[in-house]
Amino acid sequence: MIRELAENFRPVAPPQLIDDAYSTDQHARLLGAVRDNGPWPLILAENFSTPEEVIATTSGTIPEGVKLTWDMIGLNPVFRGYLARGGTCFYPELEDCYYNSRFLELVRNYWDCEYAEPETFLFNIQGPTPIGGPPHLDGTVFRGMTMENTPLWLLLTMAKSCLFDRWRSKKGQVIAWYYNGRIGGGFNCWPNGPSGEPVQINAPMWGRAVVVENEMMFHHGQATGPVAMRKPQGMDITTTFGADPEDLTGWQLETFGKVIQKVPAQEMRFLVHWGARLFKDMADFKRTYEHTDDIDAETAIGILIEDMKKRGVQFEVPTDPLHDNAFVGLLASVYDIGGPANIPADALDEAA
């Protein structure tokens, strides 16, 4: 039954491709803000406190008796920073990119909703990397529970359980890529559910973007760049990615102040993720902002506990469920809904 839940994960509409997501000037300003304000942490370091929380967001289980470490998770050299959150743009020179009338219209039409509110503006930046882990879902938010007040692992567990659809917010994204490398660097997604055929958006993808609902669609990044450069030696959870002071267009990875890899501009993949929350009509908007039908973490944990009891799962109710690694691991195991098995072949550099 749990595995069958995965088939519920289909976006509200098929992904819609657009070109020239940002103007040449906007792209230059976006990249300038990233160069000037780095270095930037790993996605895992930015989003998670423990390896167990990572497992709770992906399709995987923890073998009984195994104590997870970051080395077991496998650190992918993909880094993240935020350009805006909520209604606030952190860099005034990017306000036209965030309060973006074109994007607002695109997501309203995608959802057939009257209102849209810019919610998130972030970027992923990387050099050569292995494939972007197993296909995953982005962080769903619910009325009363968002990334501002709830751990990402809990939001994703709630989404995978399909027990909280009543409170789930409508979200839409415009995700743009800038990558000129020769090898891989594209995007795989499963808009027809994890048993459906994957859709691939392949490089070159300079300014290409997709309008989509990534919270309800399995997806991941393709492997990128020369194979020999994909696993930098000396990387750990503290590694950062920033501008190379010796190269006006280059980048570098550092661990505890030591440069462990140089990345030329040609091999840098830059993803810009703009997201909005959607409201069907004014009644939907008021329901959210007047907090007439919110959920909180205590209620959500209670619903998950009761559901596990109904399923016959044997466990002790923790005193501090939000910070209990064993409980987080249990939820990851119980609500492991699986994901796509038909993953397209990796992009390999035969000369590497």
Secondary structure, 3 states (H helix, E strand, C coil): CHHHHHHHCCCCCCCEEECCCCCHHHHHHHHHHHHHHCCEEEHHHHHCCCHHHHHHHCCCCCCCCCCCCHHHHCCCCEEEEEEEECCEECCHHHHHHHCCHHHHHHHHHHHCCCEEEEEEEEEEEECCECCCCCCECCCCCECCECCCCCCHHHHHHHHHHCCCHHHECEEEEEEEEECCCCCECCEEEECCCCCCCCEEECCCCCCEEEEECHHHCEEEECCECCHHHCCCCCCCCCCEEEECCCCCCCEEEEECCEEEEEECHHHCEEEEEEEEEEECCHHHHHHHHCCCCCCCHHHHHHHHHHHHHHCCCCCCCCCCHHHCHHHHHHHHHHCCCCCCCCCCCCCCCCCC
